[in-house]
Amino acid sequence: MANIKSAKKRIRVIDKKTARNRRIKGHLKAVLKSFDAAIEAGDMETAEEKLRLAEKKLMQAAAKNTIHKKAASRKVSRLAKRFNQAKAAQ
């Protein structure tokens, strides 16, 4: 346990940031799962809506430094690629 006041504050700040990052990552996982479910079901309208939501959430997470901005861009690209392949298959 920290004895110095500034160290105690850093612990509190880190705990807050960790909680925020976990919450954001949890939302991301939920959105990505809903996109996967829409693709599996073959519902392209819902999948397109979920793709836009996923892109928005990924970019917000990147803006908050929860994930790296290039990782977010890579994920968006891969989601769009999957969506386009599924759409072309129908």
N, C-alpha and C positions, 0 to 999 in steps of 0.2 A: 504494500500500500504506500502511496506517495505521501511524503510529509510536507513538501513545498507547495505553496498555494498555487503557483502557476502550473505545476505538474498535475495537481488535482483538477484544475480547470481543463487542461488538455485531455484528461481522461473523460470528463463530462462531454467535451466537444466531440471527441472521437466516438463516444457512445451514440450521440445524436446523429452524426454522419453515417455511422454503421447502420443505424435503424432506418435512416432515409434510403440508403443504398439498397438495403434488403427489401424495403417496401417497393421501390422502383423496379428492382429485378423480379420481384414476385408478379407485379403488374405486367411486365414484359413477357414472362413465361405464360401467363394466362392469355394474353393477346395472341401470342404465337401459337398456342394450342388451339385457340378458336379458329385461327386461320387454317391450321392443318386439318381440323375437323371439317371445315367448309370445303376444302380441296378434296378430301376423301369422300365427302358426300356428293361431290360433283355440282354443288350449288355455286355457280360462278358469280352471281350477283352479290351474294353474301361474302364470298371470298374476296371480291374486289373491294368491298366495304372494309373488310377485316385487313386487307393489305394496306389500305390508306391509313387505318388506325395504327397498324403495326409500324408503319414508316414514321408516323407522327411520334409515337411513344419511343421508338428507337432514337430518333433525333433529339427528343427531349432528354433522354437518358445521357446521350453524348454531350449535350449542352451543360448538363449538371456534373459532368466528369464521372458519372457512375460507370460508363463503359467508354472505351476509346472511340473517337469519332470515325476512325477508319474501320473499326470493327462494326460500328453501326451501319456505315455505308455498305460494307461487304454483306451484312445480313439482309439489308434492304434489297440489294442487287440479287441475291440468291432467292429471296422470296418472290421478287418480280419475275425472275426466270422460271421458277416453279409454276407461278400463276399462268404465265404465257404458254408454257408447255401443256398445262392442263386444259387451257382454253383452246389451244390448237388441236388437242386430241379429241375434243368434242365435236 
